[in-house]
């Protein structure tokens, strides 16, 4: 018997992505997977039901999908969709496997709720940054799209052009762009701003990324701050203390004065985003400048950011876009589907579902199993939360 994988339609407001695209149906079938999809699940991503059925995928109603499927794959599971996702809880049954984004480090109640239903939940956010897991790294895939889209948003709102243009009416000087944070999103933002013709510089608390910044054509800004221990063993930026951020802000103000565009990308998994740009720093910027705060969903890197809004402060626009990958749902779904398909191949090897925790990838992503929270870090967070409320 094949392993049955179900792809429900996303219910989070404004979510246009779909977890698996038609092109991956054949690869999954070769692994012994039968793919089901809810009617209309891919429509917002430009993938109508007919394209799925042409690839041999069965389109069914939501209740039938949850009843028949052994594995449910979603872009946003309950933790990342706490309001609308709760309606699906009664549809889960013991030994269901669930895969998708789920905010596991903060959505602790939702993780408990899934455990209570007997669901084995694997969170894409917890994918280890090891070579073998690169093809499954959905966070990096979505960050690539966010970095690209952030530059396009900046270009739309900036009252200047990005490239240098030499015309009969005179020469237009190129825009200056500054990218804060040189992770995947930041590097993509740098590359995109460069392609549009801007002069780009970047900063990151991790001095080790200087070579990467320069490789995509930007100048690395060096601030005289102590950045030791700024990176964790997984390669992510770590949260620093307030004294570090205060000194960093002081030095950065002079850099900001010269910029037309600032794109902030600094996020720490499971934590509120650090404030890198204060109101006073925005005051120092030139009127007409634009800040695009990719970290808006976690509070933002700019003190004035409001998630989902455009704030105007003394002539400076601060954009707080949320769910940026959903604005490019076709390619975002394509990349995400590739990541999910790679993970499914791992857990259905041999034609049967196997969550073997001897495998580092499975162990590090598995949040709930057999009615319990099984992820060590999340268990510790729950214990800490219980101690505070006791």
C-alpha positions in Angstrom: 0.0 0.0 0.0 1.3 3.5 -0.9 1.8 6.1 1.8 -0.9 8.7 1.3 0.1 12.4 1.6 -2.6 15.1 1.7 -2.2 18.8 0.8 -5.0 20.9 2.3 -5.9 24.4 1.1 -4.2 27.1 3.3 -6.6 28.9 5.6 -4.3 31.7 7.0 -5.6 35.1 5.7 -3.6 36.1 2.6 -1.6 32.9 2.4 -1.4 32.1 -1.4 1.3 29.3 -1.3 0.6 25.6 -1.6 2.8 23.0 0.0 3.3 20.7 -3.0 3.2 21.6 -6.6 2.2 19.3 -9.5 5.7 18.9 -10.9 6.8 16.9 -7.8 3.9 14.4 -7.9 5.8 11.9 -10.1 8.9 12.0 -7.9 6.7 11.2 -4.9 4.9 8.5 -6.7 8.2 6.7 -7.4 8.8 6.7 -3.7 5.5 5.0 -3.0 3.5 8.1 -2.2 -0.1 8.7 -3.4 -0.8 12.4 -3.4 -4.1 14.0 -2.5 -4.9 17.7 -2.7 -7.9 19.6 -1.6 -9.9 21.3 -4.3 -8.6 24.8 -5.0 -5.5 24.4 -2.9 -3.1 25.6 -5.6 -5.4 28.1 -7.3 -3.9 31.2 -5.6 -0.4 30.1 -6.7 -1.5 29.8 -10.3 -1.9 26.0 -10.1 -5.6 25.0 -10.8 -6.9 21.6 -10.0 -6.6 20.5 -13.7 -2.8 20.7 -13.6 -2.8 18.4 -10.6 -5.2 15.9 -12.0 -3.1 15.8 -15.2 -0.2 14.6 -13.1 -2.3 11.8 -11.5 -3.1 13.7 -8.2 -6.5 13.1 -6.7 -8.5 16.3 -5.8 -10.8 15.7 -2.8 -12.8 17.6 -0.2 -11.0 18.7 3.0 -12.7 16.2 5.3 -11.9 13.3 2.9 -8.3 14.4 2.7 -7.8 14.3 6.4 -9.6 11.0 6.7 -7.6 9.3 3.9 -4.1 10.8 4.3 -1.4 9.4 6.6 0.7 12.5 6.3 -0.6 16.1 6.1 1.7 18.7 4.6 0.8 22.4 5.0 2.6 25.7 4.5 1.2 26.9 7.8 0.4 24.3 10.4 -1.5 25.2 13.6 1.3 27.1 15.3 1.7 29.4 12.3 -2.1 29.7 11.9 -3.4 29.7 15.4 -6.8 31.2 14.7 -8.1 29.5 11.5 -5.9 26.4 11.9 -7.7 25.4 15.1 -10.7 24.3 13.0 -8.6 21.4 11.6 -7.7 20.0 15.1 -10.8 17.7 15.2 -9.8 16.3 11.8 -6.5 15.0 13.0 -6.3 11.5 14.4 -3.7 9.6 16.3 -0.6 8.6 14.3 -1.2 11.3 11.7 2.1 12.9 10.6 2.1 16.6 10.0 4.8 18.6 8.2 5.1 22.4 7.7 5.9 25.7 9.3 4.6 25.9 12.8 6.5 28.5 14.9 7.6 25.7 17.3 9.8 27.9 19.5 6.9 30.2 20.4 3.6 28.4 19.6 4.0 26.1 22.7 0.2 25.8 23.3 -0.4 24.8 19.7 2.4 22.1 19.9 0.7 20.7 23.1 -2.6 20.7 21.3 -1.2 18.7 18.4 0.5 16.3 20.9 -2.9 15.8 22.6 -4.4 14.7 19.3 -1.6 12.1 18.9 -0.1 13.9 15.9 3.6 13.5 14.9 4.5 17.0 13.9 7.8 17.9 12.1 8.5 21.7 12.0 10.4 23.0 8.9 11.8 25.9 11.0 13.9 23.4 13.0 15.7 21.8 10.0 19.4 21.5 11.0 21.9 23.4 8.9 23.9 20.4 7.8 25.0 19.5 4.3 22.6 16.5 4.0 19.6 18.8 4.9 20.3 21.6 2.5 17.7 20.4 0.0 15.1 20.5 2.8 16.0 24.0 4.1 12.7 25.7 3.6 13.6 28.8 5.7 16.5 29.5 3.3 14.2 29.1 0.3 11.7 31.6 1.7 14.4 34.0 2.8 15.7 34.1 -0.8 12.3 35.3 -2.0 11.9 37.7 0.9 15.3 39.3 0.1 14.4 39.7 -3.5 11.0 41.1 -3.0 12.2 43.6 -0.3 14.4 45.3 -2.9 11.5 45.6 -5.3 9.3 47.1 -2.6 12.0 49.6 -1.8 12.4 50.5 -5.5 8.7 51.1 -5.8 8.5 53.5 -2.8 11.8 55.3 -3.4 11.3 58.6 -5.2 14.6 57.9 -7.1 15.8 55.4 -9.6 18.2 52.7 -8.6 20.7 52.7 -11.5 23.0 55.4 -12.8 21.6 56.8 -16.0 23.5 59.0 -18.5 21.0 61.0 -20.6 21.0 64.1 -22.8 19.3 65.8 -19.8 22.1 64.9 -17.5 23.4 62.1 -15.4 21.4 60.4 -12.7 23.5 59.1 -9.8 22.8 55.6 -8.5 20.8 55.0 -5.3 22.7 54.0 -2.2 21.4 50.9 -0.4 22.4 49.5 2.9 21.5 45.9 4.0 21.5 45.0 7.6 22.1 41.3 8.1 23.9 39.1 5.6 22.0 35.9 6.0 20.2 34.3 3.0 17.7 37.1 2.8 20.3 39.8 3.1 22.7 38.3 0.5 19.8 38.0 -1.9 18.8 41.6 -1.2 22.3 42.7 -1.9 22.5 40.8 -5.2 19.1 42.2 -6.3 19.9 45.8 -5.4 23.2 45.4 -7.3 21.4 44.1 -10.4 19.1 47.1 -10.3 22.1 49.4 -10.3 22.4 50.6 -6.7 25.6 51.1 -4.8 25.3 48.6 -2.0 26.9 48.2 1.4 26.1 45.8 4.2 26.7 45.0 7.8 26.3 41.9 9.9 27.3 41.2 13.5 29.2 38.1 12.2 32.5 39.3 10.8 32.9 35.9 9.2 30.3 36.8 6.5 32.4 39.7 5.1 33.7 37.5 2.2 30.2 36.5 1.3 29.0 40.1 1.2 31.9 41.1 -1.0 31.3 38.2 -3.3 27.9 39.5 -4.3 29.3 43.0 -5.0 28.7 45.0 -1.8 31.1 46.8 0.5 31.2 45.3 4.0 30.7 48.0 6.7 33.0 47.5 9.7 31.8 48.9 13.0 34.1 49.0 16.0 32.0 46.7 18.3 32.9 43.4 19.9 31.1 40.8 17.9 32.7 37.7 19.4 30.2 34.8 19.9 27.8 36.4 17.5 27.0 33.2 15.6 25.6 29.9 17.0 26.7 26.5 15.9 24.0 26.3 13.3 25.3 29.5 11.5 22.5 31.7 12.7 23.1 35.1 14.3 22.7 35.0 18.1 20.9 37.6 20.2 23.5 40.0 21.8 23.1 42.1 24.9 21.7 45.6 25.0 25.1 47.3 25.5 26.2 45.7 22.2 23.2 46.9 20.3 23.4 50.5 21.8 27.0 50.8 20.7 26.2 49.4 17.3 23.3 51.9 16.9 25.6 54.8 17.7 28.1 53.9 15.1 25.5 53.0 12.5 23.8 56.4 12.5 26.6 58.0 10.4 26.1 55.2 7.8 22.4 55.7 7.7 22.7 59.4 6.9 24.1 58.6 3.5 21.6 55.9 2.5 18.6 56.1 0.2 17.4 52.5 1.0 17.9 50.5 4.1 16.8 46.8 4.2 16.8 45.1 7.6 16.8 41.3 7.9 18.1 40.5 11.4 16.0 37.8 13.0 16.9 35.4 15.9 14.9 32.1 15.8 12.3 32.0 18.6 13.1 35.6 19.8 11.8 39.1 19.2 13.8 40.8 16.5 16.5 43.1 17.9 16.0 46.9 17.5 18.8 48.1 15.2 17.3 51.4 14.0 15.9 53.7 16.6 13.6 56.7 16.1 16.6 59.0 16.5 18.5 57.1 13.8 15.5 57.6 11.4 15.5 61.3 12.3 19.1 61.4 10.9 18.1 60.0 7.5 17.4 62.0 4.4 13.7 62.7 3.6 12.6 60.4 0.8 14.6 57.5 2.1 13.0 54.1 2.5 13.4 51.4 5.1 12.1 47.9 4.3 12.0 45.8 7.5 11.9 42.2 6.6 11.8 41.3 10.3 8.5 43.1 10.8 6.6 39.9 11.7 8.8 39.4 14.8 8.5 43.0 16.0 10.9 44.5 13.5 14.5 45.8 13.5 13.3 49.5 13.3 11.7 51.0 16.4 9.0 52.7 14.1 8.0 49.5 12.2 4.4 48.5 12.3 3.8 45.0 10.8 1.7 45.1 7.7 1.8 48.9 7.4 3.8 51.7 5.8 4.8 54.4 8.3 5.9 57.8 7.3 8.3 59.6 9.7 9.8 63.0 8.9 9.8 62.1 5.2 11.2 58.6 5.7 9.0 55.6 4.8 9.3 52.5 7.0 7.7 49.4 5.4 6.7 46.5 7.5 5.8 43.8 5.0 4.5 40.5 6.4 4.4 37.0 4.7 6.6 38.3 1.9 7.0 34.9 0.1 3.2 34.7 -0.4 3.5 37.7 -2.7 5.3 35.5 -5.2 3.3 32.3 -4.6 4.2 30.4 -7.8 7.9 30.3 -7.2 7.6 30.3 -3.4 5.5 27.2 -3.7 7.9 25.6 -6.2 10.8 26.0 -3.8 8.9 25.0 -0.7 7.5 22.0 -2.5 11.1 20.9 -3.5 12.1 21.1 0.2 9.1 19.2 1.4 9.5 16.5 -1.3 13.1 16.0 -0.2 11.9 15.5 3.4 9.1 13.2 2.4 11.6 11.0 0.5 13.5 10.7 3.8 10.6 9.7 6.0 8.8 7.3 3.5 11.9 5.5 2.4 11.0 1.9 1.6 7.4 2.8 0.9 6.3 3.1 4.6 6.3 6.1 7.0 9.3 5.9 9.3 10.2 8.6 11.8 13.5 7.2 12.9 15.0 9.6 15.4 18.4 8.1 15.0 18.5 10.3 11.9 19.6 13.8 12.9 17.2 15.5 10.5 14.2 13.7 11.8 15.2 14.0 15.4 15.8 17.8 15.2 12.6 18.6 13.4 10.2 16.2 15.3 8.3 18.3 17.8 5.5 15.9 18.9 5.1 12.1 18.8 3.1 9.5 20.6 1.1 12.1 22.4 4.1 13.9 23.8 6.4 16.8 23.1 9.6 15.0 22.2 11.9 17.9 21.1 14.4 18.7 23.9 14.5 22.5 23.4 10.7 22.8 23.2 10.3 20.7 26.3 12.7 23.0 28.1 10.7 26.1 26.9 7.5 24.5 28.1 9.1 23.7 31.5 10.3 27.3 31.8 6.9 28.6 30.9 5.2 26.4 33.5 7.7 27.5 36.2 6.9 31.2 35.5 3.1 30.6 35.6 3.2 28.3 38.7 
